[in-house]
Amino acid sequence: MSQLSEQELVRREKLTKLRELGINPYPADLYPVTHTSKQIKDQFEVGKKVVIAGRLMVIKVQGKASFADLQDADGKIQVYFNRDEICPGDDKEKYNEVFKKLLDFGDFIGVEGELFTTQVGEKSVRVKDFTLLSKALKPLPLPKEKDGVIFDAFTDPEQRYRQRYADLVVNPQVKNIFVKRTKLFNAMRQFFNDAGYFEVETPVLQSIPGGAAARPFTTHHNALDIPLYMRIANELYLKRLIVGGFDGVYEFSKNFRNEGMDRTHNPEFTAMEIYVAYKDYNWMMDFCERLLEHCAISVNGTTKATFGKHEIDFKAPYARVTMADSIKHFTGFDITGKTEADIRTAAKNMGVEVDDTMGKGKLIDEIFGEKCEGNYIQPTYITDYPKEMSPLCKEHRENPELTERFELMVCGKEIANAYSELNDPIDQRERFEHQIELAKKGDDEATGTIDYDFLRALEYGMPPTSGMGIGMDRLIMFLTNNQSIQEVLFFPQMRPEKKSVELSDTEKVIFEILKTQKSMSLNDLKSKSGLSNKAWDKGIKALTKHKLANVTKTNDDLVVEYIS
């Protein structure tokens, strides 16, 4: 266990005292809550009896009477503690000892009381009795306020993501992001169900990582003694179900890709994929824009959303631009009919970084990504991708060099990808074999394995089908104006946590000065800290013990160095 802070030690002493008084700080009994803070405010009646529960957040003790804020899942309500109301007899211990001395902000309590309005008009609960429901042993990182200025707010992203439980308590606005996330899933699910499509589940552990080009997470099945892979996509399984006779299937799937992390990528992410028989990509474009218009209204009450400096509008219909036209518009180069060598030369002339491992499709993708993608702010379909870029997509009905595919771009990012699905098993086998050759050349985005069972399924016959995938995390980023995927995931993947050290207030004073200066004379640091000799000695010894500072002798002077 890491060293406990002074506050943590005090709280543990209070825990012991509560038990000595016969109070169970973690009771098992059901607590009979009758109202939430929101219900109290929405249905307020002076004198109404209520039973509520939540965290004590702000406590203002004023002798025989005190005010506090009680925070539950719906918000906060003010509660008023009066000694003589809570302890009507001679024994005032419950107020004087338990409430005033042994409770802390962050503790969960239950309150029985009646509603009243304070002199300043605030809706409040007059406490008749209270019950400790859970003692908090660690103080919440609540912001402090002095002279109207808020400081020490819990805003450091890394700490917020690591301690999302604390983030949700002290930054209530964060909760709204996740409320909207759930609204998005519910709205999308309702849209699909109303259309008559069927929600399914497919394997997370797969014998072949298929349906996308990405590095998988690998594990081992002991009983079968075989390697297994966490899914990178669920596409090939959902298509098997179309072969099996379903007219429309969809799944919200957790996918896993063993790749880098940044503001728009997490190793574990959520995708939605839907496949509908007897449809094509033109139908899917119409379906997609109606779906996203419906979702935007369900989440935000409007088709418009703010993302950074842009206002985007999800109202249908959306613009449609072919990939060739897009590249020609932004670069002046027409990829139509060009060889791989032509495209490689053109890319180099544009300043796009390419190498010999890249095939024709990859080269075109690099040009589009560098020169075109970022220009599409409003929802725009980019259509008709070269065949080399789409190994699972049906050949274009009018141009055999292209495929019937679209990607939906918003603010320069792809949020949906859809095909007229390839259902010719011979063509599919040839595409897979071509991907194998690209992988051998070193293209790390080419599919390096062939799913022969999927080919067998296609040989039984798959009807004409259109499929679409949507990145749910990225979509909710746009709908909630968040630039980082970590903000829309409850528990994003983080690097291993460095061992933390809880510093006392004295230690913090010295450490913050040293952190800024990096290195300074011991006497100068002591003078700048403004601490007494005793406090200084205790503080500097603790920092060197925690290996946060190092004291060395230079000539005739002692120098303190900050250790990062």
N, C-alpha and C positions, 0 to 999 in steps of 0.2 A: 504493500500500500504506500502511495506517495505521502509525503509529509503533510499533515493536516494544517490548514490555516487557523489563525486565532478564532475566527468566526465558527469554523467547523468544530473546533474543540468546545467552544461555548455551547453550541447546539447539542452536542453529545452530553454535556453536563445537564442541560435542560431535559434531555430524554430520560436520563437517570432519575432526575427529580420527579418527573411526571409519573414514572413507574412507582417511585416511592410513595406517591400520593394515591396509588391504586388506579391510575388512569392508564388504560391501554393505548399507546400512541398509534397503533395499527389495528383497530378493531375489525373483526370479520363480519359483523352484522350488516345486513341491508340497511341503508339509510333512506327513509321514506320521502324522497324529494317530491314536491308537488308542483313547483314552478321553476322556470329558468329566469335569468335576469331579463331576457327579452320579453317573455310572457308577462312578467311583473310590469314592465314599462308599457307594453301594448294594452294590457287589461287592468290598468291601475285603478284601485279603489281604496280610498283612505279607510283604514280599519280592517282591511281584508287580512286574514291569517294565511301565512305562507310558510313552507319549509323549503329551503334552498341549500345548495352546497357548492363549494368551489374553493379557490385559493385566496388566502389573505394577501393582498398586494400592497396596499398603502395603509399604514396604521398611524393614527394621530391620537396619542394618549393625552387626555386633558383632565387628570385627576380622577374624579368620580364618573366621568363620562368620556367616551372616546368614539371616534369615527374610523371606519376602515372601508376599503374597497374590496368587494368579493368578486372574483373573476371566475366565470364558468365558461362552458363551450360557446355560449351566445354573446358574451360580452361582460360588462361590469355593472354592479349595482352597489350603491352606498349602503352600509349597515351601521347602525348606531348602538353602541354598548353603553348602558347605564347601570352603574353598580347596584343600585337598589331595585332595579327591574329584574336583573339576573339573580341577585341574592336578596330576596325580600326579607329574610330572617336576619338573625344576628351574625350568622356565619357568612363572612364576605370573601372567603378564601377563593372561590371560583373566579371572581373578578380580580381581586387584589394580587393573587399569586399566579393562578393559571393563565388568565388572559394577559395581564400586564407584564408578567415576568417570564412566562414559559412558552408563550406563542411567538412566532416570528413570521415575517412576510415569506410567502411561499408555502406555508402550512395549509393543508386542506382541512376545512372545518365545515360542519353542518350547522345551520341556523334555523331556529323556530322563532317566528316573530309576526308582527303585523305592520302593515304599510302606513306610512305617514309622509307628509311633505315638510321639508325643513323651512326655516324662515326665509332662505334665499330661493325657495321653490324647487329644491332637488328631491326627486322621488327616492325614498329611502325605506329601509326595513328597520323597525325598532326591535332589537333582539330581546326575546324573552328567555331563551336558553340556547346554548351552543354546545357542540360536541366535536372534539378533536378526531379527525378521520385519518390523517396521515401527517406525521412530523417530517418536515424537510430538513435533512442534515447538511445540505449544501445550499448556501445563499444563491438566489437567482442573480444573474448579471444585470440587474436593473440600472437604467441610466440615472445619473444624479443631476440635480438642478441646484444652481447657486446664482442668485441675483438675476433670475430669469434666463440663465444660460444653461443648456443641457450639455453635460459632458459624461465621459465614460459610457457612452451608448454602446450597446452590443451590436456593432456593425461590421466587425471584421469578417469577411466572407468565409475564410477557412474555419474559424471558430463556429460561425453560424451553421455551416454545413455539417461539421462534425457533431455539434450539439443541437441538432434540429429541434429536439424536445424543449430546450431552453429558448431557442429562437422563436418558436411558436408561442411561448408564454409571454415573452417580453416584447416581441414585435408582432402584435396581433394582426397587422395588415398582411403579414406573410401567409396567414391561414387562408385569406381570400383567394390567393393564387391556386391553392389546392382545392378549394371549393369549386372554382371555375374549371379546374382540370376534370373533376368528377362530372360536372355539368356537361363538359364536352363529350366524355365517353357515353353518358346517358343519352345525349341528343343524337349522337351518331348511331348508337345501338337502336334507338327508337326509329330513326329514319330507315335503317336496314330492315328492321322487323316489320314496319308498316309496308315496306315494299315486298314482303314475303320471303326474305332471305333468312338463312338458318345459321345460328352461331354454333361453332364447333371448337374442339380442342385437338391439337396435333402434338406429336412428340417434341419435347425439349432436348432429350438425349437422342442423337441420331448416329447411325453407323457411317453415314457419308455426309459431310457438310455441303449442302447443296442449296440452290435457289438464289444464290448471290455469290459475288466474288469478294471474299474477306477471309482473314486469318481466324480460324476458330480456336476456342478454348478446348483443350483435350483432357479427357479423363480416362479411367480404366474400369471396366466391369469385371470384378474379381471372379464371379461364378462362371461367366462365359469366357473369361480370359481374352477379352477383345478390347481394343481402343474404342471409345465413344467420343462424340463431339457435341458440345452444346450448340444449339441451332443458331445459324447465322441468318436464316430466313425460313419461313414455313410454306413457301410457294409450291414446291413439288408435292407436298402432302395434300394441300388444298385442291390441286388439280386432280390428284388421284380420286378425290371425292366427287368431282365433276364427272370423271370416268364412271364412277360407281352409280351415278344417276341423280345426284342432287342438282337442281337447277340454279341454285345460288347459295354459296357458303361464305362466311366471313369469320375472322378470328382477330382478337386483340392479343398479340403475342409478345412475350418477353424474348428478345433476341440478344445474342452475346457475340461480340466481335473483339478479338484479342489484339487490339490496335491502340493507337495513341488517344490521349484525352486532351480536349481543349474546350473552348466556350460553347461549341456546338456538338461535341461528341462525348458520349459516356460509354464505357465498355458494355454496360447493360442498358438497353433502351426498349421502348415500346413501339411496336408498329401495328398498324391495322392492315390486313390484306383481305380483299373481297374478290370473288370470282363468280361470274354470272354467265350461264350457258346461253347460246344463240344471240350473243351481243358482240359488237366490235368496239374499237377504240373511239370511234365517233360518238357512239351511244354513251360510252363511259365519260367522255368530256362533258356531255350534257348532264349526266348523272352526278359527276363530281362537283360541278359548280352549283347545282341545286343543293347538294349535300352540305357544302361549305357555307353557303348562304344561310341555310337552316341552322347550322352549328354556331355561326357567329352571332345570330340573333338569340339563340338559346343561352349562350354564355354571357354576352354583353348587352343584350337588348337592342342591338343595332348591327347592321352589316359592316359598319366602319370600326377600325381598330387603329390605335396609335402604336407605331413601332419605331423607337428612336425619334428621329426628326421627320419621319414619314407618317402620313395618314393613309392607310390602305383600306380599300373597299372590297369586301367579299361578295358584293351583289352580282348575280349572274346577269348577262353572260361575260366570259373572259376572252381577251384577245387570243388569236391563234397564229403562230409564226413557225414556219418550217426551220429546221436547224440550218439547212443550206442558206436560206434567205437571211437568217440571223447573222451567220458568219460573213456573208457577202455584205450585209448592211454595215457591220461594225469594222470590218477589215478590208473590204474591197476584193477579197479572194473568193472565188467560186469553187467549192469542193466537188461540184458535180462532175463525174467522169474522170476525176484525177487519180493518178496512181499513188501508191504509198510513198514513193520517192518524191513525187511532186508536192505532196502534202507536208512531208518532212522538211523539204527545202523552204516551203512557204512559212512553216512554223518558225524555223530558225530566222528567217528574214523579219518576222514580226517580233522577235525577241522572246519567243516562247521556248522554255527549256525542254528539250526532247533528247531521247537517246535511242540507241539501236534496238533496245528490247521492245520498243513500242511498235505495235502494229498500226494498221490504218485507222481502226476505230479509236484506239487510245490517243493517237495523234490529233484526230478531230476533236476528241473530248478535251484535250489539253488546250487547243485553240479556243474552243467555245468557253471553257472555264475561265481562261485568262482574259479574253477580249469581249465576251458577250454577256455572260451570265449575270454579272453584277449590275447590268443596266436595267434589268426588269424589276421594277418596284411594285407596280400593281399586278395582281394575279394574271399570269400570261402562260398559255400553253405553248411549249416548244415541241414541235411534232416532226415525225418522219425521220427517225434517226438512221444513220448508216447501219447496214446489217452487222458489221463487225463489232458494233457497240452493244448488240442486243441478242445474245445467243438463245434466249428463250422466247423470242418474239416472232410473230408471223411476218413473212415477206410482204412488202407493200404490193397491193393488187395492181398498181400501175407502173412501178419502178422496182425491178428485182434487186437493185443495189441498196434499197432502203427497207425499213421495217415500219409496221403500223404501231408506232409507239409515241407516247407523249410524256413529258414531265411538266409539272406545274411549278412555275417560278414565282416566288414572292420575296420582295426585298433582296433580290440577288441570290436567294437560296431555294433549293428544290424541296418541296414538301409533299409532292405526290408523283408517282411513277406508274404508268399504265400501258398495257399492250392489248392488241388483238393477239391472243395467245397462240403460239406455235402448236399445232396439233397433228402435224405430219411427222410420224415417227422416224422416217428415213432422213428427212431434212434435219430433224432434231439430233439424230445420231451424228450426222456430218458436222453440225455446229459444235457439238460437244468435242468431237475429235479435233476440230480446228482450235478450240480453246486449249486442249492438251498441248498442241504444238506451240501456241503462244506462251504457255506456262513454261515449256522447256526452253524457250528463248530467254526467259527471265522476266516475263510480264507478271508482276506479283498480283495483278488484279484479274488475271485470267483464271478460269475454273480448272483446277488441276486434277479433278476426278470425274468419272462418269457414273451416274446413277442408273445402272442397268435395269433395276426394278421399275424406275419411272419410265424408261423406254418401253419396257414390257407393258406397263399400264397404257401407254399411248397406242401400242399395237392392238389393244382391245378396242380402241376407238374413243376419242374424246370429241364431243360436239364443238362447233365454233363457239369460242368463249372469249370474254374480255375480263382481264384482271387488273386490279389496282392496289398499290400499297401507299399508305400515308404514314409519315413519321409523326407520331402523336406528340412526342416531346417538343419537336420543333414547331408544330402547329400551335400548341398552347403557349409557347414563347411569343408567337406573333399576337395571340389573342390577349395576352396579359402584359405586353410591352416589357419583356425580359430579354436581355441580350445574351444571357448565359443559361445553358441547359441546366446547370447546377441549381438555379433558382426554382426550376419547375419539377425537380425530383426531390422527394422527401429525404432520401439518403443517397446522394451521389457518391460515386467511388472516390476515395481520397487516398493520397499517399500515406504510408504508415506514420502514425503520430509520434512526434518526438516526445520524450518523457518531459512532462510539464512540472514546473515547480511553483507552488503557491507562495507568493511573496507577501510579507507583512507591509503595512503602510510605510514604515520607515525604510525598509529595503527597496520598495518601489521608488521612493524619492531619489535615493542614490542611483538606482539602476537606470531610471529614465534619463538622468543627466549624463551618465556614462554612455548610455546607448547612443545619445546624440553626438557626444564628443569623441567616442571611440577610445581615446587615451588622454589622460591628463594627470597632472601632479596630484598626489594624495592630499596635500594641504589645500590646493585649490578646490578639489572636489569636496572636501570636508566643509570648507568655507561656503561654497555655493549651495550645499545641501541645507545649511541653516539649522542643523541638528545639534542637540546637546552632546557633550562628550560621550555620555553613557549610550545614548541612542545611536550615535555614529559608530562606536566600537562594535556594538551588537549587530548593526546593519551590515557593515563592511565585512565582518567575519562570516556572516551568513552567506553573503554573495560569493565569497571565495570558496566556502564549503560547498555551495551548489554548483561551483565551476562556471559561474556567470561573470566572474571578474578575477583578474590575476594581478597581484601586487609584486613589482620587481624593483630592484635598486639600480638606479642609473646615476653614475657619479656620486654626488652627495645627496641625491633626491630619491624619494620613493614615488614610483609611477604606477597608476592603476589603469589596466587595460580591459576593455570590454571583450568578452568571449561570446561569439555568436553561436 
